[in-house]
Amino acid sequence: MEHISRIFSALDLVFGAALSAFLGVSLASREMGKSDLVLLALGLISISISIINSQTDIIGLLSNAVPWKSFTISIVGFGSAGFWFSYLTDQPAVIWVILGVWGIMYFSIFAIRKAVRA
């Protein structure tokens, strides 16, 4: 069961690095205002809540009880992070692709794990 936790950690590392690199390049090429900093903070808070709740989901998955409240908060966190981050760049589609693939990978692991247990 420990391998599922490692998979989630690897996903966080890879997609977090991709998102950070893209946002870093986008933000370095323009002047940052106070509103941009607020949007960045909201996006970081949203994605942090989503990742923390996803880690809670892993614990629930391993004990065969996925907490749907936490699962829903994770989905909302990814969506709101994409919403806030998309205002910070000239190419918002890239943000949605990174977050979309990240989210699909997260939640497909849940589906595969549930199917294997059934």
C-alpha positions in Angstrom: 0.0 0.0 0.0 3.0 2.3 0.5 3.5 2.3 -3.3 0.3 4.4 -3.7 1.7 7.0 -1.5 4.9 7.1 -3.5 2.9 7.5 -6.7 1.0 10.5 -5.3 4.3 12.0 -4.1 5.8 11.6 -7.6 2.7 13.2 -9.2 2.9 16.1 -6.8 6.6 16.5 -7.6 6.3 16.3 -11.4 3.2 18.4 -12.0 4.0 20.8 -9.2 7.4 21.4 -10.9 5.7 21.9 -14.3 3.2 24.4 -12.9 5.9 26.2 -10.9 8.2 26.5 -13.9 5.4 27.8 -16.2 4.2 30.3 -13.7 7.7 31.4 -12.8 8.5 32.2 -16.5 5.2 33.9 -17.0 5.4 36.1 -13.9 9.1 37.0 -14.5 8.2 38.4 -17.9 5.8 41.0 -16.5 5.4 43.6 -13.8 3.7 42.2 -10.7 1.0 44.3 -9.0 -0.7 43.8 -5.7 -3.7 42.1 -7.4 -1.3 39.6 -9.1 0.1 38.7 -5.7 -3.3 38.2 -4.3 -4.2 35.9 -7.2 -1.0 34.0 -6.8 -1.7 33.6 -3.0 -5.2 32.4 -3.7 -4.0 29.9 -6.2 -1.3 28.5 -3.9 -3.7 28.2 -1.1 -6.2 26.4 -3.3 -3.7 23.9 -4.6 -2.2 23.3 -1.1 -5.7 22.5 0.3 -6.3 20.2 -2.7 -3.0 18.3 -2.2 -3.5 18.0 1.6 -7.0 16.6 1.1 -5.7 14.2 -1.6 -3.2 12.9 1.0 -6.2 12.4 3.3 -7.9 10.6 0.5 -4.9 8.2 0.2 -5.3 7.3 3.9 -9.0 6.7 3.3 -8.3 4.7 0.2 -5.9 2.4 2.1 -8.4 1.8 4.8 -11.1 1.1 2.1 -13.1 4.2 3.0 -12.6 7.2 0.7 -14.0 10.3 2.4 -16.2 11.9 -0.3 -16.2 15.3 1.4 -12.4 15.4 1.2 -12.5 14.1 -2.4 -14.9 16.9 -3.4 -12.7 19.5 -1.7 -9.7 18.2 -3.7 -11.6 18.6 -7.0 -12.8 22.1 -6.0 -9.2 23.0 -5.0 -7.8 22.0 -8.3 -10.5 23.9 -10.2 -10.1 27.1 -8.1 -6.3 27.0 -8.4 -6.7 26.8 -12.2 -9.1 29.7 -12.1 -6.8 32.0 -10.0 -3.6 30.9 -11.9 -5.2 31.4 -15.3 -5.5 35.2 -14.6 -1.7 35.4 -14.1 -0.6 34.4 -17.5 -1.1 35.2 -21.1 -1.6 31.5 -21.9 -4.2 30.2 -19.5 -4.8 27.0 -21.5 -1.3 25.7 -20.4 -2.4 26.1 -16.7 -5.6 24.1 -17.4 -3.7 21.4 -19.2 -1.2 20.9 -16.4 -3.9 21.0 -13.7 -6.2 18.8 -15.8 -3.7 16.1 -16.4 -2.6 16.3 -12.7 -6.2 15.9 -11.5 -6.9 13.1 -14.0 -3.9 11.2 -12.8 -4.8 11.7 -9.2 -8.4 10.5 -9.5 -7.7 7.7 -12.0 -5.5 6.1 -9.3 -8.6 6.1 -7.0 -10.7 4.5 -9.7 -8.1 1.9 -10.5 -7.6 1.1 -6.8 -11.3 0.8 -6.2 -11.7 -1.5 -9.3 -8.8 -3.7 -8.1 -10.4 -4.1 -4.7 -13.9 -4.9 -6.1 
